[in-house]
Structures are given as C-alpha cells and as structure tokens.
Amino acid sequence: MGMGIRGSFRAPQARVAPRVGVIALALLAVAPDAKAQLPPILEVSGQYLPPSDVASVPGLRAQLATYDASVSVPISVGASSYLLPGVSYHAESMSYARAPAGFTPVRVLHAADLSLLFTRALSERWWVSLRGSAGLAGDFARIDSGHLRAGGFAMATYAFGENLVVGAGGLVSHAFGELHPLPMLYLDWRARPWLRMELNLPVSAEIKTILGDRLEIGALADANGNEYALRDPAIRADPQCANGAGACADHLSYSVVAAGAVVRVRLFSTVWLSATAGRTLWRRFEQKDSQNRVLAGGREDLPSELLFRGGLVWRLLGS
C-alpha cells in the first residue's frame, strides 16, 4: 500500500462448460492421484484491505484492493500425460486520502500471464509435473520489455495411497517481490475423511475440516507478490528520469504474506463460493531503478492490516 510518488519517487500486487467438464471427468477417472497437482478450471477472487497510514508520507492514508481471475483447461495427450494451458490476470488497485502536494499516485498495477502445465505418470505412484509461465506486469501505461515476466516449477510427487501424496522440486517465482529460485515441498494429507492438510511451500499452506459435501472450514496462509514496471508519464516526467540519472524509478516490487480463516460452500456440482477473513503478516514494497537497485528511501515495510477475501472456484472433480 502507499504505492505512489512524491518528487523523485521516494515516497511510497453455455456451451463450452459441459465440454470442459467432460474433459475434467475423463482426466480424473484415469489419473485419480494427479488431482492434487492440478489447478481449478476457473477461479475468480477479490481482496480488500482497509485504509492504513503510510509512515514515509506523513498524513497519507492508502487503501488496497486486489482482483484475480484464472482459467485452466485439462487436455489428455496420451494414456498417462496431460497438458493444462492456462491464462490469469491480477490487479492491484490503490486509492488514497489526505495526499500531500507533490504526491503522484500509482492507481492500478496489472499482471497478465499465460501458462502451460505438463504432468505425467511415471508409475502408479510416481508423477512428475513441469510448469512454465510468461506474461506482463506493470502499470500498462506503455508496454515495453520491462513488463516481461516469467516463472515456473518442476516437481515430482509420490502417492503413498489415496490419502497421502508428497512431493519436492524447484520453483522460480515473483511471490516475494522479485524473481527468486526456491525449493518446493508439497504435501496433500487426508488424515481423516473430514480433515485435510495441503502444503505447497513456500507459497501456501492450508488445513481444513470437511462437513458433508457442501461445507469446508479451515485456516490458510499464502504469499503473493510481483515486480511491476512503471511507465506512467507523470512518473517518467521526473527530471531524474529525463536526464538518465540512476535515481529514476523504473519498477516497483510488492510482496505480502497473509493468514486467515476460510469458509467455503458448494453451490452446485464442483462450483464453490469462499470467504476469508484474516490479517497480513508481512508487507513490503520497494522502488527500484533500471539496474534493480532500491532507491534511497524507496523501501517501506507496511503495517499489518485486516483483510477480507471472497471468491468463486470451479474445481476439477475430486480435488
């Protein structure tokens, strides 16, 4: 929050549906242990954080809302291999109160990605998954190569049975504000018919209780972030940008770690409505130049805030 600029930017992420359903059913009927590795067919969500003070700009209050949408389509490419092309969009929307003179706000940051997940059964128990993604992230005022982003992961999983799947691999992600290679650990444990734990470290963790076939109640934690190119003319008009000085703000890194309680209700078939209430545990944004160096006074750790999130998800059967 507080993603804005003052002076030199030293002040502060009908007919198609049945066909997709048939594909998903065919996929899971052949590969029941693969479902823990697969994304939902459709997911949309929105998150709201209340206004908070921005310490580096006295008097300024900033409010952040985020919006997400993603679509994935499972496609069988053989007896034991599957492709899941996908597309996703993310927006960070900022609003401000009591902005001082000379403060240039950043209003909306966008991220759009195309992805491709490949998963293959090596045996009845071993699976391997590879995913790559590429896209754009920034204010989209002017698209250039600085908006390009990429990521991916490689993971092997082993199913001890229907109730326990473990995995490990490597991840390249902007989840912590800039591109990092990270180790990846996976666990999907259905300890009881009514109790399930799913860990996808270091990105997410969840434990939930399942009440009947229509209600889930649980606790979750996740990390999200990205790097956003800044090309707004008001930012680029800064004299330090015009004369090529190193202190010009080229992009902004934002990351957040949050945790909370979640309730999900199944509306029909495999379509679920969810509501989450929680708190941010850690938030940071950094203003950087074209050499990826943090500007003087350009790093800010933001205060912890309450958060509220709602969403709709169309899951693959059995997930």
WOVENZI-V122960 format. One record per backbone hydrogen bond with DSSP energy under -1.0 kcal/mol. NH is the residue of the N-H (numbers start at 1). CO is the residue of the C=O. If there is no record, write none. Layout:
BEGIN
nh=<NH | NH>
co=<CO | CO>
END
This chain:
BEGIN
nh=<4 | 4 | 5 | 7 | 10 | 20 | 21 | 22 | 23 | 24 | 25 | 26 | 27 | 28 | 29 | 30 | 31 | 34 | 37 | 38 | 41 | 42 | 43 | 44 | 45 | 46 | 47 | 48 | 49 | 52 | 54 | 57 | 60 | 61 | 62 | 63 | 65 | 66 | 67 | 68 | 69 | 70 | 71 | 72 | 73 | 75 | 77 | 82 | 83 | 84 | 86 | 87 | 88 | 89 | 90 | 91 | 92 | 93 | 94 | 95 | 97 | 103 | 104 | 106 | 109 | 110 | 111 | 112 | 113 | 114 | 115 | 116 | 117 | 118 | 119 | 120 | 121 | 122 | 123 | 127 | 128 | 129 | 130 | 131 | 132 | 133 | 134 | 135 | 136 | 137 | 138 | 139 | 147 | 148 | 149 | 151 | 152 | 153 | 154 | 155 | 156 | 157 | 158 | 159 | 160 | 161 | 165 | 166 | 167 | 168 | 169 | 170 | 171 | 172 | 173 | 177 | 180 | 182 | 184 | 185 | 186 | 187 | 188 | 189 | 190 | 191 | 192 | 195 | 196 | 197 | 198 | 199 | 200 | 201 | 203 | 204 | 205 | 206 | 207 | 208 | 209 | 210 | 211 | 215 | 216 | 217 | 218 | 219 | 220 | 221 | 222 | 223 | 224 | 226 | 228 | 229 | 230 | 235 | 236 | 237 | 238 | 241 | 242 | 243 | 245 | 248 | 250 | 251 | 252 | 253 | 254 | 255 | 256 | 257 | 258 | 259 | 260 | 261 | 262 | 263 | 264 | 265 | 266 | 267 | 268 | 271 | 272 | 273 | 274 | 275 | 276 | 277 | 278 | 279 | 280 | 281 | 282 | 284 | 285 | 286 | 287 | 288 | 289 | 292 | 295 | 298 | 300 | 302 | 307 | 308 | 309 | 310 | 311 | 312 | 313 | 314 | 315 | 319>
co=<2 | 12 | 104 | 102 | 6 | 16 | 17 | 18 | 19 | 20 | 21 | 22 | 23 | 24 | 25 | 26 | 27 | 31 | 34 | 35 | 314 | 314 | 70 | 312 | 68 | 310 | 66 | 308 | 64 | 62 | 60 | 54 | 57 | 97 | 52 | 95 | 93 | 47 | 91 | 45 | 89 | 43 | 87 | 41 | 85 | 83 | 81 | 119 | 75 | 117 | 115 | 71 | 113 | 69 | 111 | 67 | 109 | 65 | 107 | 63 | 61 | 100 | 5 | 3 | 92 | 138 | 90 | 136 | 88 | 134 | 86 | 132 | 84 | 130 | 82 | 128 | 80 | 126 | 126 | 157 | 120 | 155 | 118 | 153 | 116 | 151 | 114 | 149 | 112 | 147 | 110 | 229 | 144 | 145 | 135 | 133 | 172 | 131 | 170 | 129 | 168 | 127 | 166 | 125 | 164 | 164 | 188 | 158 | 186 | 156 | 184 | 154 | 182 | 152 | 180 | 174 | 173 | 171 | 169 | 201 | 167 | 199 | 165 | 197 | 163 | 189 | 195 | 192 | 208 | 189 | 206 | 187 | 204 | 185 | 200 | 200 | 221 | 198 | 219 | 196 | 217 | 194 | 215 | 211 | 264 | 209 | 262 | 207 | 260 | 205 | 258 | 203 | 256 | 254 | 252 | 137 | 250 | 232 | 232 | 233 | 235 | 238 | 238 | 239 | 240 | 245 | 288 | 288 | 228 | 286 | 226 | 284 | 224 | 282 | 222 | 279 | 220 | 277 | 218 | 275 | 216 | 273 | 214 | 271 | 271 | 268 | 313 | 265 | 311 | 263 | 309 | 261 | 307 | 259 | 305 | 257 | 257 | 255 | 300 | 253 | 298 | 251 | 293 | 289 | 287 | 295 | 285 | 283 | 278 | 48 | 276 | 46 | 274 | 44 | 272 | 42 | 270 | 316>
END
